[in-house]
Amino acid sequence: MKRESIFLWKVAWGTAAAIVVAGLLFFNFNDLVMWATLNNPFQGQWSVVQLSDGEILYGHLSGVTGTTIGLSDVYLLDKISPEPATPAISSSTGITMGAAAGAPAAQPLLVPISDTPQLFINRAAVLYFKFVTPDDPALPYLH
């Protein structure tokens, strides 16, 4: 009886060791970290990444490693300033009609100029990345 239980323990430990070795052969540490990051609970939240060249990208984090940041549903937004209304001046009376001289300038609009389903960014080119807050002015433009 004792011999059978020792044999069962050896088989159980051998099976566990074989599973661990197979896991190490098929997955390395970076793959495990990437897999855990892809399945994180914050994946549905928008993130913003500012690059060292001044570009600001919006997307969902889909993987962060020591060398890269992965984004999915990536948008690059650009500020577009609406053209100011030119006042019309009456030639006969000289009265200005249209925008007043002290009227506030039109607010710039954020317009998506490009979108990419998946993007991996070198961490050396990233100044910072964070989750988009609910009061971020770009949030209404993200789909």
Backbone as CSV, one residue per row, in Angstrom:
resi,resn,N_x,N_y,N_z,CA_x,CA_y,CA_z,C_x,C_y,C_z
1,MET,0.820,-1.196,0.000,0.000,0.000,0.000,0.864,1.260,0.000
2,LYS,1.917,1.232,0.801,2.786,2.389,0.891,3.504,2.624,-0.431
3,ARG,3.881,1.538,-1.103,4.552,1.635,-2.382,3.647,2.270,-3.434
4,GLU,2.394,1.952,-3.435,1.442,2.506,-4.397,1.231,3.998,-4.184
5,SER,1.167,4.425,-2.946,0.980,5.861,-2.679,2.231,6.649,-3.065
6,ILE,3.404,6.088,-2.839,4.636,6.766,-3.256,4.672,6.875,-4.775
7,PHE,4.270,5.803,-5.450,4.219,5.819,-6.912,3.245,6.883,-7.412
8,LEU,2.078,7.011,-6.780,1.094,8.023,-7.167,1.635,9.436,-6.950
9,TRP,2.343,9.658,-5.858,2.933,10.967,-5.611,3.983,11.295,-6.667
10,LYS,4.797,10.302,-7.023,5.817,10.525,-8.058,5.166,10.860,-9.399
11,VAL,4.088,10.165,-9.738,3.383,10.440,-10.991,2.780,11.847,-10.956
12,ALA,2.184,12.234,-9.842,1.576,13.562,-9.716,2.633,14.657,-9.844
13,TRP,3.763,14.504,-9.155,4.828,15.499,-9.230,5.463,15.524,-10.622
14,GLY,5.608,14.368,-11.229,6.154,14.307,-12.584,5.245,14.993,-13.593
15,THR,3.937,14.782,-13.451,2.975,15.432,-14.343,3.007,16.946,-14.165
16,ALA,3.055,17.397,-12.912,3.118,18.840,-12.639,4.398,19.442,-13.225
17,ALA,5.510,18.756,-13.079,6.775,19.246,-13.621,6.727,19.286,-15.149
18,ALA,6.115,18.288,-15.763,5.998,18.275,-17.232,5.141,19.434,-17.721
19,ILE,4.083,19.755,-16.996,3.226,20.882,-17.378,3.989,22.196,-17.264
20,VAL,4.768,22.354,-16.201,5.554,23.581,-16.015,6.597,23.714,-17.117
21,VAL,7.294,22.625,-17.438,8.308,22.669,-18.499,7.660,22.978,-19.847
22,ALA,6.526,22.370,-20.128,5.825,22.652,-21.387,5.391,24.110,-21.436
23,GLY,4.926,24.638,-20.310,4.534,26.047,-20.263,5.711,26.970,-20.516
24,LEU,6.872,26.642,-19.953,8.059,27.469,-20.175,8.563,27.374,-21.611
25,LEU,8.373,26.217,-22.238,8.796,26.082,-23.631,7.895,26.861,-24.579
26,PHE,6.611,26.856,-24.330,5.671,27.506,-25.243,5.439,28.972,-24.931
27,PHE,5.651,29.389,-23.712,5.452,30.784,-23.316,6.709,31.275,-22.624
28,ASN,7.150,32.452,-22.988,8.213,33.058,-22.207,7.609,34.143,-21.320
29,PHE,8.403,34.757,-20.494,7.896,35.712,-19.514,7.204,36.897,-20.174
30,ASN,7.772,37.421,-21.273,7.149,38.566,-21.960,5.779,38.207,-22.510
31,ASP,5.645,36.990,-23.036,4.342,36.567,-23.544,3.325,36.480,-22.412
32,LEU,3.755,35.986,-21.259,2.842,35.903,-20.118,2.432,37.294,-19.644
33,VAL,3.381,38.223,-19.615,3.053,39.599,-19.216,2.119,40.232,-20.237
34,MET,2.385,40.016,-21.528,1.520,40.568,-22.567,0.116,39.981,-22.471
35,TRP,0.037,38.685,-22.238,-1.269,38.045,-22.110,-2.032,38.606,-20.914
36,ALA,-1.353,38.803,-19.785,-2.013,39.346,-18.598,-2.460,40.783,-18.837
37,THR,-1.651,41.553,-19.568,-2.010,42.943,-19.844,-3.172,43.023,-20.822
38,LEU,-3.191,42.134,-21.809,-4.303,42.138,-22.759,-5.622,41.810,-22.083
39,ASN,-5.573,41.077,-21.017,-6.783,40.662,-20.323,-6.993,41.445,-19.030
40,ASN,-6.510,42.678,-19.002,-6.669,43.472,-17.783,-8.075,44.060,-17.695
41,PRO,-8.529,44.405,-16.496,-9.891,44.922,-16.345,-10.079,46.339,-16.877
42,PHE,-9.016,47.066,-17.171,-9.128,48.451,-17.635,-9.118,48.565,-19.155
43,GLN,-9.191,47.462,-19.859,-9.055,47.486,-21.309,-10.121,48.354,-21.980
44,GLY,-11.303,48.464,-21.427,-12.345,49.274,-22.038,-12.173,50.761,-21.834
45,GLN,-11.232,51.171,-21.017,-11.039,52.584,-20.724,-10.054,53.194,-21.728
46,TRP,-10.352,54.405,-22.189,-9.482,55.096,-23.138,-8.213,55.556,-22.447
47,SER,-7.114,55.535,-23.172,-5.823,55.996,-22.672,-5.271,57.035,-23.631
48,VAL,-4.431,57.889,-23.106,-3.769,58.897,-23.925,-2.267,58.686,-23.800
49,VAL,-1.569,58.755,-24.944,-0.122,58.584,-24.990,0.451,59.797,-25.701
50,GLN,1.380,60.495,-25.032,2.045,61.624,-25.680,3.444,61.185,-26.083
51,LEU,3.747,61.389,-27.362,5.045,61.007,-27.897,6.025,62.166,-27.795
52,SER,7.304,61.872,-27.891,8.328,62.904,-27.758,8.303,63.905,-28.904
53,ASP,7.682,63.566,-30.053,7.592,64.522,-31.155,6.360,65.416,-31.062
54,GLY,5.588,65.304,-29.962,4.447,66.174,-29.741,3.103,65.565,-30.120
55,GLU,3.100,64.431,-30.819,1.838,63.794,-31.181,1.169,63.213,-29.940
56,ILE,-0.148,63.288,-29.928,-0.930,62.733,-28.834,-1.870,61.699,-29.425
57,LEU,-1.755,60.463,-28.952,-2.554,59.353,-29.448,-3.548,58.920,-28.385
58,TYR,-4.742,58.554,-28.824,-5.775,58.034,-27.938,-6.095,56.611,-28.368
59,GLY,-6.273,55.725,-27.401,-6.617,54.347,-27.711,-6.817,53.544,-26.441
60,HIS,-7.060,52.259,-26.614,-7.189,51.343,-25.481,-5.853,50.635,-25.281
61,LEU,-5.369,50.581,-24.042,-4.136,49.855,-23.778,-4.353,48.390,-24.105
62,SER,-3.450,47.828,-24.887,-3.564,46.413,-25.225,-2.260,45.685,-24.977
63,GLY,-1.441,46.237,-24.142,-0.200,45.558,-23.779,0.890,46.561,-23.462
64,VAL,1.503,46.395,-22.318,2.612,47.249,-21.917,3.744,46.327,-21.495
65,THR,4.892,46.466,-22.164,6.072,45.707,-21.776,7.184,46.699,-21.478
66,GLY,8.357,46.196,-21.228,9.484,47.072,-20.946,9.928,47.892,-22.133
67,THR,9.630,47.439,-23.345,10.103,48.140,-24.536,8.995,48.723,-25.405
68,THR,7.756,48.253,-25.258,6.679,48.745,-26.118,5.403,48.998,-25.327
69,ILE,4.560,49.829,-25.918,3.197,50.054,-25.430,2.283,49.716,-26.598
70,GLY,1.350,48.829,-26.374,0.405,48.455,-27.411,-0.904,49.199,-27.222
71,LEU,-1.436,49.729,-28.306,-2.725,50.416,-28.289,-3.629,49.796,-29.351
72,SER,-4.902,49.689,-29.044,-5.880,49.271,-30.045,-6.894,50.387,-30.207
73,ASP,-7.559,50.424,-31.349,-8.513,51.488,-31.692,-7.863,52.858,-31.510
74,VAL,-6.758,53.082,-32.179,-5.928,54.273,-31.979,-6.445,55.427,-32.834
75,TYR,-6.538,56.600,-32.210,-6.928,57.835,-32.902,-5.860,58.884,-32.697
76,LEU,-5.553,59.598,-33.756,-4.711,60.779,-33.700,-5.638,61.953,-33.948
77,LEU,-5.778,62.829,-32.969,-6.684,63.971,-33.093,-5.884,65.215,-33.437
78,ASP,-6.483,66.078,-34.229,-5.847,67.335,-34.612,-6.805,68.471,-34.298
79,LYS,-6.245,69.610,-33.887,-7.076,70.780,-33.596,-7.322,71.544,-34.888
80,ILE,-8.590,71.772,-35.173,-8.991,72.545,-36.350,-9.677,73.807,-35.839
81,SER,-9.168,74.958,-36.241,-9.787,76.222,-35.842,-10.758,76.659,-36.921
82,PRO,-12.022,76.889,-36.552,-12.967,77.390,-37.553,-12.562,78.787,-38.004
83,GLU,-12.817,79.064,-39.266,-12.469,80.384,-39.787,-13.374,81.436,-39.168
84,PRO,-12.783,82.548,-38.757,-13.616,83.596,-38.172,-14.511,84.234,-39.232
85,ALA,-15.677,84.620,-38.777,-16.616,85.285,-39.694,-16.081,86.668,-40.038
86,THR,-16.048,86.970,-41.320,-15.578,88.280,-41.756,-16.739,89.267,-41.735
87,PRO,-16.552,90.373,-41.076,-17.643,91.342,-41.026,-17.881,91.977,-42.398
88,ALA,-19.136,92.212,-42.678,-19.507,92.877,-43.936,-19.667,94.361,-43.651
89,ILE,-19.029,95.180,-44.454,-19.103,96.635,-44.269,-19.938,97.210,-45.413
90,SER,-20.951,97.951,-45.016,-21.817,98.582,-46.015,-21.058,99.733,-46.666
91,SER,-21.042,99.760,-47.993,-20.310,100.819,-48.697,-21.023,102.167,-48.626
92,SER,-22.348,102.134,-48.500,-23.076,103.402,-48.489,-23.108,104.037,-47.102
93,THR,-23.262,103.227,-46.043,-23.376,103.816,-44.706,-22.115,103.653,-43.874
94,GLY,-21.249,102.682,-44.229,-20.035,102.457,-43.462,-20.280,101.661,-42.188
95,ILE,-21.474,101.094,-42.061,-21.796,100.319,-40.866,-21.268,98.895,-41.046
96,THR,-20.672,98.393,-39.978,-20.149,97.031,-40.000,-21.237,96.073,-39.558
97,MET,-21.428,95.029,-40.338,-22.421,94.022,-39.993,-21.700,92.684,-39.871
98,GLY,-22.109,91.879,-38.924,-21.475,90.566,-38.744,-20.810,90.510,-37.392
99,ALA,-19.645,89.926,-37.323,-18.944,89.729,-36.052,-18.483,91.059,-35.496
100,ALA,-18.669,91.242,-34.220,-18.235,92.469,-33.560,-16.733,92.420,-33.342
101,ALA,-16.157,93.587,-33.163,-14.711,93.665,-33.013,-14.260,92.958,-31.732
102,GLY,-15.051,92.985,-30.692,-14.665,92.365,-29.429,-15.230,90.968,-29.255
103,ALA,-15.759,90.354,-30.311,-16.367,89.016,-30.204,-15.290,87.980,-29.901
104,PRO,-15.622,87.011,-29.043,-14.622,85.982,-28.726,-14.327,85.112,-29.947
105,ALA,-13.105,84.647,-30.028,-12.699,83.794,-31.148,-13.373,82.435,-31.022
106,ALA,-13.623,81.821,-32.143,-14.250,80.498,-32.142,-13.301,79.474,-31.530
107,GLN,-13.853,78.541,-30.750,-13.052,77.509,-30.093,-12.585,76.477,-31.119
108,PRO,-11.327,76.021,-30.996,-10.869,74.995,-31.934,-11.591,73.672,-31.681
109,LEU,-11.788,72.905,-32.741,-12.434,71.603,-32.662,-11.386,70.515,-32.784
110,LEU,-11.613,69.405,-32.107,-10.744,68.251,-32.259,-11.357,67.328,-33.307
111,VAL,-10.576,66.979,-34.299,-11.061,66.151,-35.393,-10.123,64.957,-35.537
112,PRO,-10.681,63.725,-35.564,-9.802,62.566,-35.803,-9.255,62.600,-37.227
113,ILE,-7.932,62.596,-37.352,-7.347,62.640,-38.690,-6.842,61.271,-39.134
114,SER,-6.675,60.345,-38.204,-6.318,58.989,-38.603,-6.707,58.039,-37.485
115,ASP,-6.999,56.814,-37.887,-7.283,55.789,-36.892,-6.648,54.482,-37.353
116,THR,-6.201,53.703,-36.380,-5.497,52.456,-36.630,-6.059,51.401,-35.692
117,PRO,-6.303,50.179,-36.178,-6.847,49.163,-35.273,-5.851,48.696,-34.212
118,GLN,-4.558,48.632,-34.519,-3.558,48.169,-33.550,-2.254,48.891,-33.812
119,LEU,-1.583,49.338,-32.746,-0.329,50.069,-32.882,0.571,49.730,-31.715
120,PHE,1.835,49.434,-31.998,2.828,49.196,-30.958,3.845,50.323,-31.022
121,ILE,4.073,50.978,-29.887,4.909,52.170,-29.822,6.144,51.857,-28.986
122,ASN,7.297,52.293,-29.457,8.535,52.120,-28.712,8.489,52.998,-27.462
123,ARG,8.776,52.417,-26.293,8.691,53.170,-25.037,9.663,54.343,-24.994
124,ALA,10.752,54.283,-25.753,11.714,55.387,-25.766,11.107,56.642,-26.389
125,ALA,10.079,56.497,-27.228,9.442,57.639,-27.891,8.262,58.186,-27.103
126,VAL,7.981,57.638,-25.927,6.805,58.028,-25.140,7.225,58.938,-23.995
127,LEU,6.580,60.116,-23.918,6.812,60.996,-22.771,6.000,60.539,-21.567
128,TYR,4.713,60.254,-21.784,3.859,59.737,-20.726,2.648,59.053,-21.324
129,PHE,2.001,58.234,-20.505,0.704,57.670,-20.886,-0.138,57.562,-19.641
130,LYS,-1.443,57.773,-19.803,-2.372,57.736,-18.674,-3.771,57.427,-19.189
131,PHE,-4.676,57.139,-18.273,-6.067,56.912,-18.647,-6.748,58.259,-18.847
132,VAL,-7.664,58.318,-19.803,-8.392,59.546,-20.110,-9.416,59.792,-19.008
133,THR,-9.434,61.011,-18.500,-10.380,61.382,-17.456,-11.729,61.749,-18.081
134,PRO,-12.812,61.670,-17.308,-14.138,61.990,-17.865,-14.282,63.427,-18.354
135,ASP,-13.451,64.352,-17.865,-13.564,65.747,-18.293,-12.594,66.101,-19.434
136,ASP,-11.953,65.123,-20.027,-11.026,65.365,-21.128,-11.801,65.883,-22.342
137,PRO,-11.348,66.961,-22.987,-12.088,67.512,-24.122,-12.090,66.599,-25.345
138,ALA,-11.209,65.627,-25.406,-11.163,64.731,-26.567,-12.135,63.561,-26.434
139,LEU,-12.644,63.299,-25.255,-13.484,62.119,-25.030,-14.719,62.062,-25.933
140,PRO,-15.427,63.169,-26.202,-16.591,63.081,-27.095,-16.247,62.696,-28.538
141,TYR,-14.990,62.888,-28.964,-14.606,62.597,-30.334,-14.156,61.153,-30.536
142,LEU,-13.986,60.417,-29.436,-13.548,59.022,-29.522,-14.750,58.122,-29.630
143,HIS,-14.692,57.130,-30.479,-15.818,56.220,-30.674,-15.608,54.978,-29.865
